[in-house]
Amino acid sequence: MVIIEEGFVFEKETHLTVMKTSLFFAGDGFSVYDSHGQIVFRVDSYGPDSRDAGELVLMDPNGRCLLTVRRKRPSLHQRWEGFLGDGWEGKKPIFSVRRSSIIGRSNMTVELFGERTEEYQIEGQFANRNCTIYDSAKETMAEIRRKVDATTNVTLGKDVFLLTLKPGFDGAFAMGLVLVLDQINGDDGDDDVDVEPTTDCNLSS
């Protein structure tokens, strides 16, 4: 289903490698690569010198803005919203992400707006790069897992991880959710989204 852009909806299961591009600040940016080493998405620095610490822009390899995610204030549930293209002023959000509960650790609820409304759940521990995105029918749409080096069989650090997309799930939308999870994790420290996954899934590197 196309949510952001048709070009990022893949017919086959797709493994993307997500890399944090700087270690100087919490969440400075990302580069996302396909299995051939070609860049698919990028997010430039959103450290202290960015335009707004609560606003991130997902771009294609050429720097074209695909999606803006922005923290909604005030919000007891720490709600984030996503907008097509660059910026949010004068636009309606196409989705929102919020904690399912304001008390304690909880999963995340994603509401998709527009012609086709949909609700997704994110369960697991993003801090450990171990979480799953489910649709309303509890079907797995995407997974975030630690990446294992195929040559040495060594698990890489948390700044390099896999985003696996199931066939037909919009990769740009999935990466937008990764940006929100990373921001929430940065705000909470170790108190991240922490719900035991309901299924065990093994990913290839």
N, CA, C and O of each residue as an XYZ file, in Angstrom:
820
protein
N       0.839     -1.197      0.000
C       0.000      0.000      0.000
C       0.876      1.250      0.000
O       1.790      1.363      0.817
N       0.612      2.171     -0.891
C       1.384      3.400     -0.977
C       0.917      4.381      0.099
O      -0.261      4.731      0.161
N       1.844      4.816      0.938
C       1.545      5.809      1.965
C       2.321      7.094      1.689
O       1.763      8.190      1.742
N       3.617      6.949      1.392
C       4.460      8.106      1.084
C       4.718      8.201     -0.410
O       4.440      9.227     -1.032
N       5.252      7.123     -0.989
C       5.582      7.162     -2.415
C       5.673      5.744     -2.962
O       6.219      4.852     -2.313
N       5.131      5.544     -4.167
C       5.050      4.212     -4.773
C       6.422      3.590     -5.001
O       6.574      2.372     -4.910
N       7.417      4.412     -5.297
C       8.751      3.898     -5.580
C       9.412      3.203     -4.416
O      10.405      2.500     -4.603
N       8.886      3.381     -3.220
C       9.469      2.742     -2.041
C       8.600      1.604     -1.504
O       8.768      1.159     -0.368
N       7.671      1.144     -2.339
C       6.868     -0.029     -2.014
C       7.421     -1.187     -2.840
O       7.334     -1.177     -4.067
N       7.987     -2.177     -2.166
C       8.693     -3.252     -2.851
C       7.831     -4.509     -2.934
O       7.066     -4.826     -2.023
N       7.979     -5.217     -4.062
C       7.179     -6.419     -4.278
C       7.681     -7.600     -3.454
O       6.900     -8.481     -3.094
N       8.975     -7.623     -3.153
C       9.565     -8.711     -2.381
C      10.014     -8.207     -1.008
O      10.199     -7.008     -0.801
N      10.184     -9.146     -0.077
C      10.727     -8.764      1.226
C      12.079     -8.104      1.019
O      12.928     -8.616      0.290
N      12.268     -6.968      1.665
C      13.446     -6.143      1.429
C      14.160     -5.849      2.741
O      13.533     -5.469      3.730
N      15.485     -6.030      2.739
C      16.306     -5.736      3.912
C      17.085     -4.447      3.656
O      17.886     -4.374      2.724
N      16.851     -3.449      4.474
C      17.591     -2.189      4.401
C      18.531     -2.084      5.588
O      18.166     -2.431      6.712
N      19.737     -1.608      5.339
C      20.699     -1.368      6.419
C      20.636      0.096      6.811
O      20.856      0.981      5.983
N      20.334      0.346      8.075
C      20.202      1.708      8.592
C      21.446      2.031      9.418
O      21.814      1.279     10.321
N      22.087      3.154      9.101
C      23.316      3.544      9.796
C      23.170      4.951     10.351
O      22.765      5.873      9.644
N      23.506      5.105     11.631
C      23.619      6.456     12.171
C      24.879      7.082     11.608
O      25.938      6.455     11.597
N      24.769      8.314     11.142
C      25.878      8.925     10.414
C      26.791      9.761     11.285
O      27.785     10.287     10.784
N      26.499      9.905     12.558
C      27.369     10.628     13.474
C      27.131     10.130     14.878
O      26.023      9.719     15.223
N      28.181     10.166     15.697
C      28.074      9.739     17.088
C      28.256     10.900     18.057
O      28.341     10.689     19.267
N      28.317     12.134     17.534
C      28.580     13.276     18.398
C      27.382     13.653     19.263
O      27.549     14.060     20.413
N      26.188     13.521     18.721
C      24.977     13.859     19.443
C      24.001     12.698     19.327
O      24.168     11.822     18.479
N      22.979     12.691     20.181
C      21.970     11.633     20.129
C      21.156     11.785     18.848
O      20.359     12.715     18.724
N      21.351     10.882     17.903
C      20.564     10.909     16.675
C      20.909     12.044     15.762
O      20.060     12.904     15.526
N      22.140     12.099     15.218
C      22.532     13.182     14.322
C      22.008     13.004     12.902
O      21.787     13.987     12.196
N      21.815     11.798     12.491
C      21.362     11.575     11.135
C      21.407     10.104     10.792
O      21.899      9.285     11.570
N      20.886      9.772      9.614
C      20.864      8.387      9.159
C      21.193      8.317      7.676
O      20.895      9.233      6.910
N      21.810      7.219      7.294
C      21.901      6.827      5.901
C      21.346      5.414      5.812
O      21.646      4.569      6.656
N      20.540      5.159      4.795
C      19.875      3.865      4.651
C      20.250      3.280      3.301
O      20.127      3.947      2.273
N      20.715      2.011      3.304
C      21.216      1.375      2.103
C      20.444      0.094      1.795
O      19.949     -0.576      2.702
N      20.348     -0.240      0.501
C      19.741     -1.504      0.123
C      20.803     -2.601      0.138
O      21.946     -2.357      0.525
N      20.428     -3.805     -0.283
C      21.346     -4.948     -0.215
C      22.505     -4.830     -1.199
O      23.476     -5.579     -1.092
N      22.425     -3.901     -2.157
C      23.494     -3.682     -3.124
C      24.407     -2.525     -2.723
O      25.310     -2.160     -3.475
N      24.179     -1.953     -1.555
C      24.995     -0.841     -1.080
C      24.598      0.503     -1.643
O      25.328      1.481     -1.487
N      23.441      0.567     -2.303
C      22.951      1.840     -2.846
C      22.123      2.564     -1.796
O      21.297      1.955     -1.116
N      22.348      3.874     -1.667
C      21.599      4.635     -0.673
C      20.135      4.768     -1.091
O      19.834      5.031     -2.256
N      19.238      4.586     -0.140
C      17.803      4.654     -0.388
C      17.197      5.901      0.267
O      16.405      6.615     -0.348
N      17.580      6.147      1.512
C      17.097      7.318      2.251
C      18.267      7.951      2.991
O      19.284      7.309      3.254
N      18.093      9.237      3.322
C      19.043      9.882      4.218
C      18.337     10.935      5.061
O      17.329     11.517      4.661
N      18.893     11.152      6.219
C      18.420     12.191      7.133
C      19.649     12.945      7.593
O      20.519     12.373      8.251
N      19.734     14.217      7.259
C      20.896     15.006      7.653
C      20.824     15.367      9.124
O      19.827     15.109      9.799
N      21.897     15.966      9.602
C      22.043     16.244     11.031
C      20.821     16.919     11.635
O      20.289     17.890     11.097
N      20.397     16.379     12.762
C      19.370     17.068     13.540
C      19.838     17.197     14.979
O      19.086     16.970     15.927
N      21.123     17.573     15.113
C      21.692     17.845     16.429
C      21.343     19.247     16.882
O      20.353     19.810     16.416
N      22.134     19.830     17.784
C      21.815     21.146     18.370
C      21.693     22.284     17.365
O      21.015     23.275     17.637
N      22.348     22.155     16.191
C      22.320     23.249     15.224
C      21.202     23.118     14.205
O      21.128     23.915     13.269
N      20.336     22.137     14.364
C      19.261     21.948     13.391
C      18.185     22.998     13.578
O      18.175     23.724     14.572
N      17.273     23.074     12.608
C      16.250     24.121     12.643
C      15.262     23.920     13.783
O      14.740     24.885     14.340
N      15.011     22.660     14.125
C      14.074     22.364     15.205
C      14.347     20.946     15.661
O      14.210     20.004     14.880
N      14.738     20.780     16.936
C      15.075     19.456     17.447
C      13.882     18.514     17.407
O      14.054     17.296     17.447
N      12.668     19.067     17.328
C      11.469     18.246     17.295
C      10.901     18.086     15.908
O       9.720     17.773     15.755
N      11.728     18.296     14.881
C      11.255     18.194     13.499
C      12.352     17.573     12.639
O      13.470     18.085     12.596
N      12.039     16.470     11.955
C      13.009     15.762     11.133
C      12.464     15.599      9.724
O      11.252     15.501      9.528
N      13.364     15.570      8.740
C      12.965     15.428      7.344
C      13.656     14.205      6.745
O      14.881     14.094      6.778
N      12.859     13.295      6.201
C      13.369     12.130      5.500
C      13.508     12.475      4.023
O      12.571     12.984      3.408
N      14.692     12.193      3.450
C      14.960     12.546      2.057
C      15.327     11.316      1.239
O      15.756     10.298      1.782
N      15.150     11.426     -0.077
C      15.622     10.377     -0.973
C      17.115     10.595     -1.226
O      17.677     11.553     -0.695
N      17.782      9.742     -2.019
C      19.231      9.900     -2.219
C      19.647     11.234     -2.817
O      20.784     11.667     -2.630
N      18.738     11.893     -3.537
C      19.063     13.170     -4.179
C      18.736     14.380     -3.323
O      18.876     15.517     -3.774
N      18.304     14.147     -2.096
C      17.988     15.253     -1.207
C      16.573     15.767     -1.335
O      16.242     16.804     -0.761
N      15.719     15.062     -2.082
C      14.323     15.472     -2.193
C      13.580     15.087     -0.912
O      13.683     13.954     -0.443
N      12.843     16.024     -0.360
C      12.150     15.790      0.906
C      10.907     14.927      0.681
O      10.023     15.281     -0.099
N      10.858     13.810      1.367
C       9.736     12.883      1.237
C       8.730     13.033      2.359
O       7.522     12.941      2.145
N       9.242     13.267      3.561
C       8.395     13.213      4.747
C       8.983     14.075      5.849
O      10.193     14.062      6.077
N       8.137     14.819      6.525
C       8.536     15.565      7.715
C       7.818     14.972      8.915
O       6.593     14.852      8.907
N       8.565     14.602      9.946
C       7.953     14.144     11.190
C       8.217     15.195     12.258
O       9.313     15.746     12.359
N       7.189     15.455     13.047
C       7.264     16.571     13.997
C       6.586     16.185     15.304
O       5.511     15.584     15.305
N       7.210     16.528     16.394
C       6.618     16.270     17.693
C       5.519     17.277     17.968
O       5.714     18.484     17.823
N       4.359     16.769     18.366
C       3.231     17.631     18.669
C       3.296     18.033     20.138
O       3.416     17.181     21.018
N       3.218     19.320     20.393
C       3.278     19.833     21.769
C       2.063     20.693     22.043
O       1.644     21.444     21.161
N       1.475     20.616     23.238
C       1.779     19.624     24.273
C       1.102     18.300     23.967
O       0.109     18.257     23.240
N       1.637     17.217     24.522
C       1.050     15.905     24.302
C       1.472     14.972     25.421
O       2.652     14.653     25.559
N       0.512     14.538     26.216
C       0.812     13.638     27.327
C       1.320     12.293     26.819
O       2.105     11.630     27.496
N       0.882     11.893     25.648
C       1.276     10.605     25.095
C       2.512     10.726     24.217
O       2.851      9.775     23.513
N       3.196     11.867     24.237
C       4.359     12.112     23.382
C       4.012     11.788     21.930
O       4.601     10.885     21.335
N       3.078     12.509     21.372
C       2.582     12.252     20.018
C       3.471     12.924     18.975
O       3.896     14.070     19.128
N       3.733     12.172     17.916
C       4.433     12.696     16.745
C       3.514     12.592     15.552
O       2.645     11.723     15.497
N       3.711     13.492     14.583
C       2.892     13.483     13.376
C       3.784     13.502     12.148
O       4.890     14.042     12.175
N       3.286     12.903     11.061
C       4.023     12.869      9.810
C       3.291     13.637      8.721
O       2.070     13.544      8.600
N       4.045     14.402      7.925
C       3.496     15.236      6.853
C       4.252     14.954      5.556
O       5.475     14.812      5.572
N       3.550     14.875      4.458
C       4.193     14.665      3.172
C       5.078     15.846      2.797
O       4.710     17.001      3.010
N       6.249     15.548      2.234
C       7.125     16.595      1.757
C       7.861     17.323      2.863
O       8.011     16.818      3.975
N       8.320     18.525      2.531
C       9.112     19.336      3.449
C       8.209     20.289      4.222
O       7.452     21.053      3.623
N       8.284     20.247      5.545
C       7.521     21.172      6.363
C       6.141     20.640      6.713
O       5.698     19.607      6.213
N       5.481     21.382      7.587
C       4.179     20.933      8.093
C       3.135     22.038      8.137
O       1.942     21.748      8.219
N       3.550     23.279      8.085
C       2.601     24.378      8.228
C       1.582     24.359      7.092
O       1.942     24.254      5.919
N       0.313     24.462      7.455
C      -0.765     24.471      6.487
C      -1.120     23.112      5.928
O      -1.942     23.015      5.017
N      -0.512     22.052      6.458
C      -0.769     20.704      5.968
C      -1.495     19.882      7.034
O      -1.407     20.156      8.231
N      -2.206     18.874      6.561
C      -2.809     17.906      7.465
C      -1.864     16.715      7.614
O      -1.268     16.277      6.630
N      -1.721     16.192      8.816
C      -0.844     15.032      8.985
C      -1.415     13.814      8.277
O      -2.630     13.640      8.193
N      -0.516     12.970      7.766
C      -0.962     11.729      7.148
C      -0.921     10.563      8.135
O      -1.546      9.528      7.905
N      -0.184     10.734      9.232
C      -0.208      9.727     10.292
C       0.244     10.354     11.601
O       0.848     11.427     11.623
N      -0.061      9.662     12.688
C       0.421     10.075     14.001
C       0.929      8.847     14.748
O       0.476      7.728     14.507
N       1.876      9.071     15.658
C       2.441      8.010     16.487
C       2.364      8.477     17.934
O       2.735      9.606     18.254
N       1.878      7.600     18.801
C       1.797      7.966     20.217
C       1.947      6.718     21.071
O       1.733      5.593     20.618
N       2.317      6.951     22.302
C       2.325      5.862     23.263
C       0.889      5.423     23.501
O      -0.029      6.242     23.521
N       0.708      4.126     23.680
C      -0.634      3.629     23.963
C      -1.055      3.933     25.388
O      -2.240      3.861     25.712
N      -0.095      4.275     26.248
C      -0.395      4.627     27.634
C       0.595      5.677     28.083
O       1.745      5.673     27.644
N       0.167      6.582     28.957
C       1.076      7.602     29.490
C       1.739      7.131     30.767
O       2.583      7.837     31.319
N       1.377      5.953     31.249
C       1.912      5.437     32.503
C       2.804      4.242     32.206
O       2.360      3.254     31.620
N       4.067      4.336     32.612
C       4.967      3.208     32.451
C       5.350      2.955     31.009
O       5.088      3.760     30.116
N       5.975      1.812     30.814
C       6.411      1.424     29.477
C       5.239      0.835     28.708
O       4.381      0.161     29.278
N       5.213      1.096     27.415
C       4.071      0.630     26.630
C       4.462      0.506     25.177
O       5.529      0.962     24.767
N       3.584     -0.122     24.390
C       3.793     -0.153     22.947
C       3.335      1.168     22.348
O       2.811      2.040     23.041
N       3.547      1.293     21.028
C       3.187      2.513     20.333
C       2.029      2.237     19.392
O       1.933      1.162     18.800
N       1.156      3.220     19.263
C       0.033      3.132     18.331
C       0.267      4.113     17.190
O       0.583      5.280     17.419
N       0.111      3.631     15.959
C       0.278      4.459     14.755
C      -1.070      4.553     14.067
O      -1.670      3.535     13.721
N      -1.543      5.766     13.870
C      -2.814      5.990     13.182
C      -2.545      6.591     11.816
O      -1.882      7.622     11.699
N      -3.061      5.946     10.792
C      -2.913      6.430      9.424
C      -4.189      7.132      9.011
O      -5.285      6.597      9.176
N      -4.039      8.355      8.463
C      -5.190      9.149      8.081
C      -5.350      9.154      6.561
O      -4.566      8.537      5.840
N      -6.374      9.856      6.089
C      -6.583      9.998      4.650
C      -7.716      9.142      4.142
O      -8.642      8.804      4.880
N      -7.632      8.788      2.846
C      -8.707      8.025      2.222
C      -8.884      6.658      2.875
O     -10.007      6.173      3.015
N      -7.787      6.045      3.269
C      -7.841      4.741      3.913
C      -7.241      4.841      5.299
O      -6.023      4.949      5.443
N      -8.081      4.807      6.321
C      -7.581      4.866      7.681
C      -7.111      3.474      8.095
O      -7.686      2.462      7.694
N      -6.081      3.447      8.884
C      -5.487      2.183      9.322
C      -4.806      2.422     10.661
O      -4.407      3.546     10.966
N      -4.673      1.383     11.449
C      -3.966      1.492     12.713
C      -2.906      0.405     12.782
O      -3.162     -0.754     12.456
N      -1.718      0.793     13.209
C      -0.604     -0.131     13.368
C      -0.151     -0.109     14.827
O      -0.401      0.849     15.559
N       0.516     -1.180     15.227
C       1.115     -1.269     16.553
C       2.606     -1.540     16.398
O       3.023     -2.312     15.535
N       3.398     -0.897     17.241
C       4.838     -1.156     17.292
C       5.145     -1.757     18.651
O       4.883     -1.138     19.683
N       5.699     -2.961     18.654
C       5.999     -3.664     19.895
C       7.465     -4.066     19.924
O       8.049     -4.376     18.886
N       8.051     -4.061     21.100
C       9.431     -4.492     21.253
C      10.289     -3.437     21.924
O       9.779     -2.540     22.596
N      11.604     -3.553     21.736
C      12.568     -2.663     22.379
C      13.433     -1.995     21.315
O      14.408     -2.579     20.841
N      13.075     -0.785     20.949
C      13.883     -0.102     19.938
C      15.288      0.177     20.448
O      16.237      0.166     19.665
N      15.442      0.426     21.740
C      16.770      0.679     22.306
C      17.721     -0.475     22.029
O      18.926     -0.271     21.880
N      17.179     -1.693     21.961
C      17.975     -2.881     21.652
C      17.849     -3.296     20.196
O      18.314     -4.369     19.809
N      17.217     -2.446     19.382
C      16.985     -2.733     17.962
C      16.257     -4.076     17.801
O      16.701     -4.968     17.077
N      15.149     -4.178     18.489
C      14.383     -5.425     18.465
C      12.900     -5.095     18.593
O      12.339     -5.180     19.685
N      12.268     -4.723     17.497
C      10.839     -4.420     17.548
C      10.181     -4.709     16.207
O      10.846     -4.846     15.180
N       8.851     -4.799     16.248
C       8.066     -5.220     15.096
C       6.892     -4.276     14.895
O       6.279     -3.822     15.861
N       6.582     -3.983     13.642
C       5.430     -3.168     13.277
C       4.346     -4.102     12.741
O       4.564     -4.830     11.772
N       3.176     -4.073     13.379
C       2.051     -4.918     12.991
C       0.920     -4.057     12.435
O       0.753     -2.904     12.835
N       0.142     -4.626     11.507
C      -1.069     -3.949     11.078
C      -2.220     -4.334     11.994
O      -2.023     -5.054     12.972
N      -3.422     -3.858     11.682
C      -4.575     -4.086     12.554
C      -4.983     -5.553     12.626
O      -5.668     -5.965     13.563
N      -4.561     -6.345     11.633
C      -4.863     -7.778     11.629
C      -3.752     -8.585     12.299
O      -3.758     -9.815     12.250
N      -2.807     -7.895     12.920
C      -1.667     -8.493     13.612
C      -0.699     -9.188     12.653
O       0.021    -10.111     13.035
N      -0.698     -8.727     11.405
C       0.269     -9.216     10.438
C       1.534     -8.356     10.518
O       1.456     -7.132     10.629
N       2.680     -8.999     10.462
C       3.944     -8.271     10.515
C       4.163     -7.486      9.222
O       4.109     -8.047      8.128
N       4.411     -6.181      9.360
C       4.661     -5.316      8.214
C       6.142     -4.951      8.073
O       6.648     -4.796      6.961
N       6.825     -4.817      9.202
C       8.250     -4.473      9.180
C       8.873     -4.884     10.504
O       8.192     -4.993     11.523
N      10.188     -5.110     10.470
C      10.917     -5.503     11.664
C      12.217     -4.727     11.762
O      12.842     -4.413     10.749
N      12.618     -4.422     12.977
C      13.895     -3.773     13.258
C      14.712     -4.749     14.092
O      14.275     -5.171     15.162
N      15.900     -5.109     13.606
C      16.740     -6.085     14.292
C      18.211     -5.686     14.204
O      18.602     -4.925     13.318
N      19.018     -6.198     15.119
C      20.463     -5.996     15.050
C      21.000     -6.651     13.778
O      20.488     -7.681     13.339
N      22.009     -6.062     13.205
C      22.611     -6.595     11.978
C      23.819     -7.461     12.327
O      24.631     -7.108     13.183
N      23.917     -8.581     11.657
C      25.026     -9.506     11.856
C      25.923     -9.469     10.628
O      25.446     -9.606      9.501
N      27.240     -9.283     10.847
C      28.196     -9.292      9.747
C      28.257    -10.703      9.160
O      28.574    -11.665      9.859
N      27.951    -10.807      7.875
C      27.871    -12.123      7.234
C      29.227    -12.815      7.162
O      29.275    -14.045      7.125
N      30.329    -12.068      7.142
C      31.656    -12.669      6.995
C      32.230    -13.149      8.323
O      32.972    -14.130      8.362
N      31.889    -12.457      9.414
C      32.462    -12.810     10.717
C      31.430    -13.382     11.683
O      31.787    -13.914     12.734
N      30.124    -13.269     11.320
C      29.034    -13.722     12.185
C      29.001    -12.961     13.508
O      28.540    -13.477     14.526
N      29.497    -11.732     13.474
C      29.519    -10.869     14.663
C      28.363     -9.880     14.580
O      28.131     -9.268     13.538
N      27.642     -9.730     15.683
C      26.557     -8.752     15.738
C      27.140     -7.347     15.831
O      27.963     -7.069     16.704
N      26.718     -6.470     14.939
C      27.242     -5.110     14.903
C      26.621     -4.254     15.997
O      25.636     -4.647     16.623
N      27.203     -3.086     16.221
C      26.700     -2.178     17.240
C      25.319     -1.643     16.900
O      24.814     -1.852     15.797
N      24.713     -0.951     17.861
C      23.336     -0.486     17.704
C      23.205      0.637     16.686
O      22.091      0.974     16.284
N      24.321      1.224     16.263
C      24.254      2.300     15.284
C      24.157      1.782     13.856
O      24.057      2.568     12.914
N      24.185      0.460     13.693
C      23.952     -0.168     12.392
C      22.941     -1.285     12.616
O      23.204     -2.220     13.373
N      21.789     -1.193     11.963
C      20.768     -2.210     12.187
C      19.963     -2.442     10.917
O      20.066     -1.687      9.950
N      19.154     -3.506     10.937
C      18.348     -3.885      9.787
C      16.913     -3.404      9.933
O      16.312     -3.496     11.003
N      16.384     -2.893      8.840
C      14.955     -2.617      8.730
C      14.428     -3.529      7.627
O      14.724     -3.326      6.449
N      13.648     -4.532      8.013
C      13.104     -5.482      7.042
C      11.671     -5.118      6.727
O      10.840     -4.968      7.622
N      11.389     -4.977      5.428
C      10.064     -4.589      4.949
C       9.380     -5.786      4.321
O       9.957     -6.453      3.463
N       8.166     -6.062      4.736
C       7.396     -7.112      4.102
C       6.870     -6.611      2.762
O       6.715     -5.403      2.583
N       6.589     -7.506      1.813
C       6.119     -7.084      0.491
C       4.897     -6.166      0.578
O       3.926     -6.465      1.274
N       4.967     -5.041     -0.146
C       3.838     -4.124     -0.209
C       3.792     -3.071      0.869
O       2.891     -2.233      0.862
N       4.749     -3.082      1.817
C       4.743     -2.076      2.882
C       5.659     -0.931      2.486
O       6.795     -1.158      2.071
N       5.177      0.286      2.611
C       5.891      1.479      2.164
C       7.159      1.694      3.001
O       7.082      1.936      4.206
N       8.317      1.604      2.354
C       9.583      1.749      3.054
C       9.811      3.136      3.614
O      10.417      3.280      4.676
N       9.337      4.168      2.917
C       9.496      5.537      3.415
C       8.670      5.739      4.684
O       9.117      6.409      5.615
N       7.481      5.169      4.723
C       6.648      5.229      5.918
C       7.331      4.508      7.075
O       7.368      5.018      8.195
N       7.874      3.316      6.804
C       8.566      2.557      7.844
C       9.755      3.333      8.389
O       9.987      3.345      9.598
N      10.510      3.980      7.505
C      11.669      4.741      7.965
C      11.238      5.969      8.759
O      11.934      6.378      9.688
N      10.101      6.558      8.404
C       9.566      7.652      9.213
C       9.268      7.203     10.633
O       9.503      7.947     11.585
N       8.751      5.986     10.779
C       8.487      5.448     12.115
C       9.788      5.207     12.871
O       9.841      5.401     14.086
N      10.842      4.785     12.164
C      12.145      4.616     12.802
C      12.646      5.939     13.370
O      13.195      5.973     14.472
N      12.462      7.029     12.626
C      12.890      8.339     13.107
C      12.168      8.714     14.400
O      12.777      9.227     15.339
N      10.868      8.451     14.435
C      10.092      8.768     15.641
C      10.571      7.909     16.807
O      10.771      8.429     17.905
N      10.758      6.622     16.599
C      11.222      5.735     17.663
C      12.581      6.172     18.187
O      12.829      6.132     19.392
N      13.458      6.587     17.287
C      14.787      7.037     17.697
C      14.707      8.285     18.558
O      15.441      8.415     19.537
N      13.819      9.205     18.199
C      13.650     10.418     18.983
C      13.063     10.117     20.368
O      13.518     10.667     21.371
N      12.066      9.256     20.416
C      11.465      8.906     21.693
C      12.486      8.189     22.570
O      12.560      8.430     23.775
N      13.262      7.319     21.965
C      14.298      6.620     22.713
C      15.326      7.595     23.260
O      15.797      7.443     24.388
N      15.680      8.614     22.449
C      16.636      9.612     22.904
C      16.099     10.447     24.053
O      16.855     10.845     24.939
N      14.789     10.718     24.045
C      14.169     11.482     25.126
C      14.100     10.681     26.417
O      14.225     11.233     27.510
N      13.898      9.369     26.279
C      13.655      8.541     27.451
C      14.905      7.899     28.022
O      14.861      7.339     29.117
N      16.021      7.968     27.304
C      17.188      7.241     27.757
C      16.948      5.754     27.613
O      16.624      5.268     26.530
N      17.109      5.032     28.714
C      16.914      3.585     28.670
C      15.466      3.197     28.840
O      15.116      2.027     28.682
N      14.605      4.167     29.163
C      13.187      3.870     29.366
C      12.472      3.941     28.038
O      11.737      4.887     27.757
N      12.701      2.920     27.220
C      12.208      2.924     25.845
C      10.943      2.110     25.750
O      10.485      1.510     26.722
N      10.381      2.105     24.540
C       9.252      1.237     24.269
C       9.668     -0.181     24.625
O      10.644     -0.679     24.065
N       8.975     -0.843     25.523
C       9.462     -2.101     26.061
C       8.303     -3.046     26.295
O       7.778     -3.141     27.405
N       7.910     -3.738     25.252
C       6.849     -4.719     25.346
C       7.362     -5.993     24.712
O       7.913     -5.954     23.612
N       7.196     -7.108     25.373
C       7.695     -8.361     24.828
C       7.030     -8.634     23.482
O       5.803     -8.619     23.391
N       7.824     -8.884     22.429
C       7.249     -9.210     21.134
C       6.391    -10.470     21.227
O       6.682    -11.378     22.006
N       5.349    -10.508     20.433
C       4.463    -11.655     20.476
C       4.904    -12.775     19.556
O       4.371    -13.883     19.615
N       5.894    -12.483     18.692
C       6.417    -13.522     17.806
C       7.923    -13.426     17.779
O       8.489    -12.363     18.036
N       8.565    -14.516     17.471
C      10.013    -14.545     17.311
C      10.313    -14.687     15.837
O       9.852    -15.626     15.188
N      11.100    -13.740     15.298
C      11.385    -13.766     13.875
C      12.890    -13.714     13.685
O      13.561    -12.912     14.334
N      13.428    -14.539     12.824
C      14.847    -14.539     12.518
C      15.053    -13.853     11.174
O      14.367    -14.153     10.196
N      16.018    -12.919     11.141
C      16.287    -12.181      9.918
C      17.642    -12.573      9.385
O      18.573    -12.833     10.147
N      17.744    -12.613      8.098
C      19.054    -12.800      7.482
C      19.718    -11.455      7.350
O      19.036    -10.431      7.303
N      21.023    -11.432      7.289
C      21.751    -10.164      7.204
C      21.788     -9.659      5.774
O      22.359     -8.602      5.507
